[in-house]
């Protein structure tokens, strides 16, 4: 098959950019399995293993789709009634707006994500773990970590800080700063909390490589949670809220899910989880090879004229402002 991957963000990603990292690994794995891949992405993009076509905002999407592709895979919604003369599907990577209609051939990124849209088709994200280097499961661990866009209130970095302070453990925050005024005022006085800002690459990997666990008390339905599987890869158990896809990813061997600060504080203090089990969970279940096979199955169905969901997917319940009980 010749697959065209279409996205609004450039590739490759050098720091943050979950969607870009996922589609990069998908494309690479597709090529390794004998398929041809092209990208339709913004100016400045490069890729050593696939053709890159510059996305031109002055032309319609239809005008920019090559005639020789077999299927188009959008990473955004091109429109419920979009027509391009080619079989196509889209992946919904995030939470949609309430009552927003999505195309019938929409793929979601977890079972929970799909069910909240009244849909069936999902493919778990997977990553090329060879790009992450060794996990080093037997080294000394010095801190816990938080990973996410801390300015988003739904990510609840304050909850992670509160857990670490109550448990009296040091915390490293990746994705935020000590002073935040973009989404309301927050200043963290504690010297046991370190802020690295928006980091990626080896800085991020090394922080997780020396971490005792991820503290992740989000207050929204997490569509998937790349931060969670990245942390598991490095042997870090996960202490999070039970929202969205998190119960599908975090098994009892790999962490604890609770919306109560007191429960997460207690389990962070006990620290009884096996690093190897955490690592194996990421490697065995959330890898690029498995993700690619699942997408190829979806591609074949769409090319054969089948639809991926039995009715138009629509988000029917709020995804945010979920309960966090600060009761310790």
N, C-alpha and C positions, 0 to 999 in steps of 0.2 A: 504493500500500500504506500501511497504518497500522501502524507498527512501535513496539512498546513496548520500551525499553531499561531493563533492571533492574540496579541495582548497589547495593552496601552502603555506598558512600562518597558524600558530598555533592558537588554541582557548583555553580559552576565550581571549578576548581583554581587556586590563586593562587601556589603555589610548587611543591613536589614533588607527584607524583601522575600517573604515566604512564598508567595505565588511564583515569583520569578525563579526561586531555587527549585521548586517542585517541577515546573515545566521544563527547566533545563535538564534535570535528571530524567524526566519522562522522555524528552527528545533523545538524549544520549542512549538510553536503554532501548528505545525504538530502533535506533540506527544499529545498535549491537545485535538486535533480533532480525535484522535484514530489511527493515522498512526504510523508506526515504522520508526525510523530514525537512520542511522549510518553515521559517519563522516570518511572520508579518508583524513587525515591531518598530518602535520609534527610531529615529535617526541616532546614530552613535552606537548601535548594537553590533556585536560581533559574535561569531560562533565558529569554532574550528571544525565541527563535524556536521553542520547543516547550513543550507543556503539561508541567507538573511535578506529579506526584502524590506526596504524602508517604508514604514507606514506613512502615507501622505495625507494630512488632514484636509487637503484641497480636493480630494477625490472620495467617492463613496467606497464603502467596503467592497461592494460588488465589483467595482472597476479594478480592484487591486488583487483579486483572487486569481491565481494562475489557472490556465485552462487544463493543465495536466495533473492537478491534484485529485485524489479520490475522495477525500473527506476534509472538512474544515472543523477545527476544534477551537472554539472561542473561549477565552478566559474571562469574559464579561458578557453581559446580555446584549446581543445585537438587535433585539426586538422580537417580540412574540411572533410577529408575522413576517419576519425577515425571509427574503428569498434571494438565493445567489446561484441557483442552478446546480448546486452541489449538495450532497448529503452533509449535514452539519449537526453538531451538538455543542453545548457549552457546559463548563464547570462553574457552579456557583461556589466561590471560595469563602464568602462571608455570609453574615446574616442579612437577609433582604428586609426591605421595609414592610410594615404591616400592610396586608392586602395587595402587595405587589405581585402581579402575575408573571410567571417565568415560562419559557418555552417547554413544550412537552418533552423535548430531548435535552433535559437538564440533568447533569450528574452532580450529586451532592458529595460532601467529603466525609460523611459519617452517617450511620443509621439514624441517629437522633436528628441530625441536620435535615435529612430527607423527610422523616416523619413529621417534623414541625411544619413542613410545606405540603403535607398530604401526598408525598411522593414515595417512590420505592427505590429508585436507582441511586446507588452511591458507590464511590471508590475511595478507600482510605488513602490518604497521602502516604507516600513512601520516599525515602531519600537514599542517595548513593553514599553509603557509610564509609566507603574507601576515601572519600574526600575529607572526612573528619579526623583522620589520623588515629593513632592508638588510643583506646579508652583508658588504659593504665588503671586497672581495677584494684591494685594492691598498694597504691601510694598513700601518703598521709593526706587526710582531708582536714581543711582548716576552717571552713565557713559554710553557710547555706547561701542560696542565690535566688533571685527573682529575675525573670526574663520576660520582657514585654514592653509595650509602649505605655510607660507609667503615667503619661498625661491623660490617658483614657481612664476615666473613673471606673469603668466596668472592669478594668484590670486589677483594681483594688490593691495598689502597691502599699497603701497605708495599712491594710489588713496584714500584708506580709511583714511589714515593719513591726506591727504590734505583736505578731506571733513570735518574731525573733527576739524582741525585747522581753516578753513574758517568759520565753524559754531560756533567756540569757545566752543566746548564741549570736555570733557575728553574722551579718547579712551583707552580701554584695548585690547591688541593684544594677542590672544591665537594662538600659532602655529608659533611664530617667536621671534627673539631677536633684541635688539637695534642695534647691529652691525651685518651686514650680508655681507660676502665676498664670499659665495658659488656660487651665480649667479650674479656676478657684485657687486660693492661696494655700500652699503647703510648704512648710520648711521643716526639715528633719534635723533636730539638734543632736541626736545620739551619735557619738563617735564610733559606736560598734556597727553602724550602718555605713557602708561605702558605696558611693555612686560612681559608675563608670561612664554614664551617658550612653549614647547610641553606638554600640560596638559590634564588630563582626569578626570573622576570620579567626586567627589564632588567639587573639585576646579573648574572644568569647569562648572558644574551645578550651583554653587553658583555665579559665575561670571555672567552667563546669568540671574539668578534669580534677580539680582540687576541692570540689564542693561535696558536702555531706548530703545535700538534697535540694530540691526545688520547692519553694514555698509559693503557692499560686492560688490564692483565694479569690478567684474571679467572681464577679457579680453579674455575669451574663451567661447565656448558653453558648459555650465555646463551640464553634462549628467543627473544629478538629483539635488543634493545639500542637503546632510544630515545636514550640518551646518544650512541651512535655516529652515528645519522643526524642528530641535532641538531648534532653537531660537524662532520660533513661539510658540512652546509648552510652553515656559516660558513667553509668553505674549509680546515678542519683535517684533515690526514691522520691516520690512526688507527694506533697502534702497540699491538697487542693479542695475546692468545693465540688459537689457532685452534680455539676451543671453541664448541659450540652453533651458533647462526645466524651467527656472525661471518664465516666464509668465504663465506656467501651475500651479505653486505652489503659487505664490504671487498674490493674488487678490487685487483690489483697496482698500478693507477694511483692508488689512494687510500690505500695504507698497506701495512703489513707485519704478518704474523701469525706469531708464534713463541712457544713456551713457554720460551725461553731468554733470560735477562736479557742475556747478552752480545750476542745478535743484535738485540734491541730497542734496546739502548744504542748500538750501532754505527749503526743506521738513524736513530735520533733525532739523533745527531751529524751525520749526512750531510745530512738534511733536503732531499730532492731531489724532492718531490712538487708537482704543479700544483694550486693552490687552485681554479682553475676546474673542473678535472676532479672534485675532491671535491664541490664545490657542485652540479655537474650530476648527480652520482650520487644525491644526496639528492632534489633537485627532480624529476628525471625518473622515478625508480623508487619512491620512498617518499613519495608525496603522498596527500592525503586523497581526491582524486578517483578515483585508481586503486583505493585500498582500498575505497571505497564501491561502485564497480562490482563488485568481487569479492564483497563481502557481498551485494549485490542478487542476484547469480547464486546464491549459497548460499540466500538467502531463498526464491527462486523454486523451487528444488529441494525444499526442505522443505515449502513450501505444496502442491507437487504430490504430496507423499507419498513422495518419495525419501529415502533415508538418505545421510548425508555420508561415512560410513566403512563399510567392509565387515565390520568386527567391532568389538567393544567395545574402545575404546582403554585401554591399561594401560601405565603406566611400568614398563619392564622392566630398566632399568639405572640405577645411581646417577648423579646429576647434579652431585655435588660432590666436593671433595678431589682435583681434577685436578692434574696435574704442573706445577710451576713450578720450573725449573732455575736456581737462583741461583748461577751459575757464572762470573760475570765476575771 
